[in-house]
């Protein structure tokens, strides 16, 4: 993922070594925030389990967000050449969608888990700020990254990976988190505007995903398995599936009294008629992605930061299953949510342990290793 910094000039100020340590800190690191926040926020406040533990995990995600925002600010200030290179790299630029989703996940987690410690007023204020910032960043990424792919990046269908979905999924996260704020707005125009704005974000992200996903599936079927280190990114496809199911369920939760009765009832119908088939496809993809990961492990796949793809996307399926449980009354969806949450917790633990080990060993913040020189073939002198 990343590399040891180049030697610095002797005349560099004393602060430079610290800045040099973040030279290869890419936007993909925001996935650690997303994955941690979803562990805390995936379950509703009344779910079984200690509220203090969920609040502690959410606090960890907030601390990680603050640390990464600071580190990335240093990266942009002292290593603009590398930052520009990230934007012009089709493998790295899509990860700018992770910044938006990290902001949104921590903000939403404040409402569902963090208010146990910081109180409802502070949680609401924090969510409002992070939701606004995350939505703005997400919309910018959803436009800018595909634009760069079209005019600056040189990509071919054979290079398609689920990573391309990241900037397109960010508005869907906004769509799912926005309904948490609707009841706190003045009744009337303000509430309806936010709800329908979230519906527009839902449509934006869904249609863009439906355009991009066939490229990913075609690459997988026609081009063979992904490289070992990229195999966990197959789980990223679960993100738009689980998050969109969550979004329509959240729309239905807040729609009564916000929009006229026929539309409120329509949101309730949409939550079930959209959510059930999409969750079915999500489970199909989960099985396919798991099979690919098991194959990759047999072929020697080791830890990489892509393991964080096992966390947030699975967490969105937890919230999607819980939404379906609320709107159908079926215990099967609650059981599915519990099973998926167990997978999420185990995946988070594995990714977190691997990240801590990689940071302690230094390899996760090290630069790409230069390719070994190929010796020139020896030639015999002839007379």
C-alpha positions in Angstrom: 0.0 0.0 0.0 2.5 2.4 0.6 6.1 3.3 1.1 8.9 4.6 3.1 9.5 8.3 2.5 12.3 9.5 0.4 15.3 10.9 2.2 14.8 14.6 3.1 17.3 17.4 2.5 19.6 18.2 5.3 18.3 21.8 5.4 14.7 20.6 6.0 13.1 22.0 9.2 12.8 19.7 12.2 9.1 19.2 11.6 9.7 17.5 8.2 10.5 14.0 9.5 7.0 13.9 11.0 5.5 15.1 7.8 7.5 12.6 5.8 5.9 9.7 7.7 2.5 10.6 6.0 3.9 10.9 2.5 2.3 7.6 1.4 -0.8 7.9 3.6 -3.6 7.6 1.0 -7.3 8.3 1.2 -7.9 4.5 1.5 -7.1 4.9 5.2 -10.5 6.4 5.8 -11.8 2.9 5.5 -10.6 2.3 9.0 -12.9 5.0 10.3 -15.9 3.7 8.3 -15.4 0.1 9.5 -15.1 1.2 13.1 -18.1 3.5 13.0 -20.3 0.9 11.5 -19.5 -1.6 14.3 -20.9 1.0 16.8 -23.8 2.3 14.7 -25.1 -0.8 12.9 -27.3 -1.8 15.8 -30.1 0.4 17.1 -29.8 1.9 20.7 -32.2 -0.6 22.2 -30.4 -3.7 20.8 -29.0 -6.2 23.3 -25.5 -5.4 24.5 -23.9 -2.7 26.6 -24.5 0.8 25.3 -21.2 1.9 26.9 -19.3 -0.5 24.7 -20.9 0.7 21.5 -20.3 4.3 22.6 -16.6 3.4 23.2 -16.3 1.9 19.7 -17.9 5.0 18.3 -15.5 7.3 20.2 -12.6 5.3 18.8 -14.0 6.0 15.3 -14.2 9.7 16.1 -10.6 9.7 17.3 -9.5 7.9 14.2 -11.3 10.4 12.0 -9.6 13.4 13.8 -6.2 11.7 13.5 -6.6 10.9 9.8 -8.0 14.4 9.0 -4.9 15.9 10.6 -2.5 13.4 8.9 -4.1 13.9 5.5 -3.9 17.7 5.9 -0.2 17.3 6.5 0.0 15.1 3.5 -1.6 17.7 1.3 0.6 20.5 2.8 4.0 18.8 2.6 3.5 16.2 -0.2 1.3 17.9 -2.9 3.2 16.0 -5.6 2.1 12.7 -4.0 -1.4 14.0 -3.4 -1.7 14.9 -7.1 -0.3 11.6 -8.1 -3.1 9.9 -6.0 -5.7 11.9 -7.8 -4.3 10.9 -11.2 -4.0 7.2 -10.2 -7.1 5.3 -11.3 -6.4 2.8 -8.5 -6.3 5.4 -5.8 -8.6 8.3 -6.8 -11.8 6.4 -6.1 -10.9 6.1 -2.4 -11.7 9.8 -2.1 -15.2 8.6 -1.6 -14.1 7.0 1.6 -13.5 10.5 3.1 -17.2 11.4 2.6 -18.4 8.0 4.0 -16.1 8.3 7.0 -17.6 11.7 7.9 -21.2 10.4 7.4 -20.6 7.1 9.3 -19.2 8.9 12.4 -22.0 11.5 12.2 -24.7 8.9 12.0 -23.0 6.9 14.8 -23.2 9.9 17.1 -27.0 9.7 16.9 -27.3 5.9 17.4 -24.3 5.2 19.7 -22.4 8.3 20.7 -25.2 10.2 22.5 -24.9 7.8 25.4 -21.7 9.6 26.3 -21.9 13.0 24.7 -25.6 13.6 25.1 -28.4 14.1 22.5 -27.8 17.8 21.8 -24.1 17.4 21.2 -24.8 14.3 19.1 -27.3 16.1 17.0 -24.9 19.1 16.4 -22.0 16.8 15.5 -24.2 14.8 13.1 -25.5 17.9 11.4 -22.0 19.2 10.8 -20.6 15.8 9.6 -23.6 15.1 7.5 -23.4 18.4 5.7 -19.6 18.1 5.1 -19.8 14.4 4.1 -22.7 15.1 1.7 -20.8 17.9 0.0 -17.6 15.9 -0.2 -19.5 12.8 -1.5 -21.2 14.8 -4.3 -17.9 16.3 -5.3 -16.2 12.9 -5.4 -19.2 11.4 -7.3 -18.6 14.0 -10.1 -14.8 14.5 -9.9 -13.6 11.0 -9.9 -15.6 9.7 -12.9 -14.6 12.9 -14.7 -10.9 12.2 -14.0 -11.4 8.6 -15.1 -12.8 9.9 -18.4 -10.4 12.7 -19.2 -7.1 12.0 -17.3 -6.9 8.4 -16.3 -6.3 5.8 -19.0 -8.3 2.8 -17.9 -9.5 -0.2 -19.8 -12.4 -2.6 -19.0 -9.8 -5.2 -17.9 -8.8 -2.8 -15.0 -12.3 -2.6 -13.6 -12.5 -3.4 -9.8 -15.2 -2.8 -7.2 -13.1 0.1 -6.0 -14.6 2.1 -8.8 -17.9 2.0 -6.9 -16.6 4.0 -3.9 -17.2 7.6 -5.0 -20.7 6.6 -6.3 -21.8 4.9 -3.1 -21.0 8.0 -0.9 -24.3 9.8 -1.8 -26.2 6.6 -0.9 -24.7 6.8 2.6 -26.0 10.4 2.8 -29.4 9.2 1.7 -29.4 6.6 4.5 -28.1 8.9 7.2 -30.2 12.0 6.4 -33.5 10.7 7.8 -31.9 10.7 11.2 -32.0 14.5 11.1 -35.5 14.9 9.6 -37.4 14.8 12.9 -35.1 17.5 14.3 -36.0 20.1 11.7 -39.0 22.4 11.8 -42.2 20.7 10.6 -43.3 21.5 7.0 -41.0 22.5 4.2 -37.7 21.9 6.0 -38.5 18.2 6.8 -40.0 17.4 3.4 -37.0 19.1 1.6 -34.5 17.0 3.5 -36.4 13.8 3.0 -36.9 14.3 -0.7 -33.3 15.5 -1.0 -32.2 12.2 0.5 -34.5 10.4 -2.0 -32.7 12.3 -4.8 -29.3 11.2 -3.4 -30.6 7.6 -3.3 -31.5 7.8 -7.0 -28.3 9.5 -8.0 -26.2 6.8 -6.3 -28.4 3.9 -7.4 -28.4 4.7 -11.1 -24.7 5.5 -11.1 -24.0 2.1 -9.4 -26.2 0.3 -11.9 -24.1 1.8 -14.7 -20.8 0.8 -13.1 -21.6 -2.6 -11.6 -21.9 -4.4 -14.9 -18.3 -3.4 -15.8 -17.1 -4.9 -12.5 -19.1 -8.1 -13.0 -18.0 -8.5 -16.6 -14.4 -8.0 -15.6 -14.8 -10.7 -13.0 -16.4 -13.2 -15.3 -14.5 -12.6 -18.4 -11.1 -11.6 -16.9 -10.8 -14.1 -14.2 -10.2 -13.6 -10.4 -8.8 -10.4 -9.1 -5.2 -10.1 -7.9 -4.9 -11.6 -4.5 -4.5 -8.3 -2.6 -7.6 -6.9 -4.4 -9.9 -9.9 -3.8 -11.4 -8.5 -0.5 -12.6 -5.5 -2.5 -15.4 -7.8 -3.9 -17.1 -7.1 -0.6 -17.4 -3.4 -1.6 -20.3 -4.4 -3.9 -22.4 -5.1 -0.8 -22.1 -1.4 0.1 -24.6 0.1 -2.3 -26.9 -3.0 -1.9 -27.1 -2.9 1.9 -27.0 0.9 2.1 -29.8 1.4 -0.4 -32.0 -1.1 1.5 -31.2 0.8 4.7 -32.1 4.1 3.0 -35.5 3.1 1.8 -36.3 1.7 5.2 -35.3 4.9 6.9 -37.4 6.9 4.4 -40.4 4.9 5.4 -39.7 5.4 9.1 -39.8 9.2 9.0 -42.2 9.8 6.0 -45.5 9.8 8.0 -46.4 13.4 8.8 -43.5 14.7 6.6 -45.0 14.0 3.1 -48.7 13.6 2.2 -50.3 10.2 3.1 -50.2 8.6 -0.4 -46.5 9.2 -0.6 -45.8 8.2 3.0 -47.6 4.9 2.3 -45.6 4.6 -0.9 -42.3 4.8 1.1 -43.5 1.9 3.2 -44.2 -0.2 0.2 -40.9 0.7 -1.4 -39.0 -0.3 1.8 -40.3 -3.9 1.3 -40.7 -4.3 -2.4 -37.2 -2.8 -3.1 -35.4 -4.0 0.0 -36.3 -7.7 -0.1 -35.0 -8.5 -3.6 -32.0 -6.3 -3.2 -31.1 -8.1 0.1 -31.5 -11.4 -1.8 -28.9 -10.2 -4.4 -26.7 -9.0 -1.6 -26.6 -12.5 0.0 -25.9 -14.0 -3.4 -22.9 -11.6 -3.8 -21.8 -12.3 -0.3 -21.5 -16.0 -1.1 -19.7 -15.3 -4.4 -17.2 -12.8 -2.7 -16.6 -15.2 0.2 -15.8 -18.0 -2.3 -13.2 -15.8 -4.0 -11.7 -14.8 -0.7 -11.3 -18.4 0.4 -9.7 -19.2 -2.9 -7.3 -16.3 -2.5 -6.3 -17.4 1.0 -5.5 -20.8 -0.3 -3.3 -19.2 -2.9 -1.4 -17.2 -0.3 -3.4 -13.9 0.2 -1.9 -12.1 3.2 -3.1 -9.0 5.1 -3.5 -5.8 3.2 -5.5 -2.6 3.9 -8.1 -4.0 1.5 -9.2 -6.2 4.4 -11.2 -3.2 5.6 -13.6 -4.0 2.7 -14.9 -6.8 5.0 -16.3 -4.3 7.5 -18.4 -1.3 6.3 -20.2 -3.1 3.4 -21.2 -6.0 5.7 -22.4 -3.4 8.2 -24.7 -1.9 5.7 -26.2 -5.3 5.2 -26.8 -5.5 8.9 -28.7 -2.2 8.9 -30.6 -3.3 5.8 -31.7 -6.5 7.4 -32.8 -4.7 10.5 -34.8 -2.3 8.3 -36.5 -5.2 6.7 -37.2 -6.7 10.0 -39.0 -3.5 11.2 -41.1 -3.2 8.1 -42.1 -6.8 7.5 -42.2 -8.0 11.1 -40.3 -11.2 10.1 -37.9 -12.6 12.7 -35.9 -14.1 9.9 -34.5 -10.7 9.0 -33.6 -10.0 12.7 -31.8 -13.3 12.8 -30.0 -12.5 9.5 -28.9 -9.1 11.0 -27.5 -10.9 14.1 -25.6 -13.4 12.0 -24.2 -10.6 9.7 -23.2 -8.5 12.8 -21.2 -11.5 14.1 -19.4 -11.6 10.7 -18.8 -7.8 10.9 -17.4 -8.0 14.4 -15.0 -10.7 13.5 -13.9 -9.0 10.3 -13.3 -5.7 12.2 -11.1 -7.5 14.7 -9.1 -9.2 12.0 -8.6 -5.9 10.0 -7.8 -3.9 13.1 -5.2 -6.5 14.4 -3.6 -6.6 10.9 -3.4 -2.8 10.7 -1.9 -2.4 14.1 0.8 -5.0 13.3 1.5 -3.4 9.9 1.9 0.0 11.6 4.2 -1.4 14.2 6.3 -3.1 11.5 6.3 0.0 9.4 5.3 -1.7 6.1 1.8 0.0 5.9 3.3 3.5 5.7 6.3 2.5 3.6 6.6 3.4 -0.1 6.5 1.0 -3.0 9.7 -0.9 -3.2 11.8 -0.4 -6.3 11.8 -3.2 -8.7 15.0 -5.2 -8.5 17.5 -4.4 -11.3 17.6 -7.0 -14.0 21.2 -8.0 -14.7 22.4 -7.5 -18.2 23.2 -10.8 -19.9 26.9 -11.5 -20.0 28.5 -11.7 -23.4 31.7 -13.5 -24.3 34.4 -11.6 -26.2 35.3 -13.3 -29.4 38.3 -12.7 -31.6 
